[in-house]
Amino acid sequence: MERVKWMETRGKKVLYIDYRGLVGLKGEAEANAVWEESQRILKMSPTKVLMMTNFNEAHGSKEFMDRINKEGKETKDKVEKSALLGITGVKSILFSAYVRFTGQNNLKSFDTEEAAIEYLVS
């Protein structure tokens, strides 16, 4: 399964990052690989990127969350808008902390992919 890919929607390119179902030790290793690939693409992009990230049924460790909080600051200026899926429960608390820590105000959480796409292409 390709977890980091470009998708075309309503005439716009969106970087889709898929962490769905990544739990436990095996999931943590794959989540780190997904994170590294997404960061590589962002760093290489000559323009700002629309991005949708799916965290449904995914659980990251404190170490993983610390990593994306720290490293996400390096690429935040490469993101025009970012829509997140699957941010519920404890993840919503971590999401709020991430937004505060990185200062990203172009980041929103959605319940459906359709609502996320609407935000990104509007």
QUIGI-V295466 format. One record per residue. N is the residue number from 1. PSI is psi in whole degrees, -180 to 180 (NA if undefined). OMEGA is omega in whole degrees, -180 to 180 (* if undefined). NEAR is the number of other C-alpha atoms within 8 Angstrom. Layout:
n: <N/N>
psi: <PSI/PSI>
omega: <OMEGA/OMEGA>
near: <NEAR/NEAR>
This chain:
n: <1/2/3/4/5/6/7/8/9/10/11/12/13/14/15/16/17/18/19/20/21/22/23/24/25/26/27/28/29/30/31/32/33/34/35/36/37/38/39/40/41/42/43/44/45/46/47/48/49/50/51/52/53/54/55/56/57/58/59/60/61/62/63/64/65/66/67/68/69/70/71/72/73/74/75/76/77/78/79/80/81/82/83/84/85/86/87/88/89/90/91/92/93/94/95/96/97/98/99/100/101/102/103/104/105/106/107/108/109/110/111/112/113/114/115/116/117/118/119/120/121/122>
psi: <129/117/-15/115/159/139/151/128/127/40/9/147/134/131/116/124/123/104/7/131/5/108/160/-173/-46/-43/-37/-43/-44/-38/-41/-40/-41/-45/-47/-42/-42/-39/-38/-46/-45/-45/-33/-18/130/-14/170/152/141/134/136/128/129/116/16/133/32/145/117/149/169/-39/-42/-44/-40/-40/-49/-30/-45/-53/-25/-27/-29/-27/5/-30/-8/-5/120/-51/148/130/133/142/149/24/91/164/-132/-33/-31/-33/-45/-38/-47/-41/-41/-46/-44/-45/-42/-18/17/113/6/25/124/152/141/154/-28/154/-35/-44/-38/-45/-42/-45/-46/-40/-6/NA>
omega: <177/-174/176/-176/173/173/179/177/-180/176/180/177/179/174/-178/-178/-169/175/-175/173/-179/180/176/-175/178/179/180/179/180/178/177/178/177/179/-178/179/180/179/178/-180/179/-179/-178/-175/178/-179/176/-171/166/-172/174/-179/-177/179/180/179/178/180/179/178/175/-180/179/180/177/-180/-177/174/-178/-174/179/177/-177/-176/-176/180/178/-176/177/177/179/178/-179/178/175/179/-179/176/-179/180/179/176/178/178/179/178/179/-180/178/-175/-177/-178/-179/178/178/-174/-179/180/-178/178/-178/177/180/178/179/179/179/177/-175/-175/-179/*>
near: <2/4/9/11/8/8/8/8/8/5/5/7/10/12/12/13/13/10/13/9/10/14/11/7/6/8/10/13/8/9/11/9/8/13/9/8/9/10/9/8/8/11/8/6/9/4/5/9/13/12/14/14/12/12/14/10/9/10/9/11/7/6/7/10/10/8/9/9/11/9/8/10/8/7/11/9/7/11/12/10/10/13/15/14/15/11/13/6/6/6/8/9/8/9/9/8/8/9/11/8/7/11/6/8/6/7/10/8/10/12/9/7/8/6/9/15/11/8/8/11/7/4>
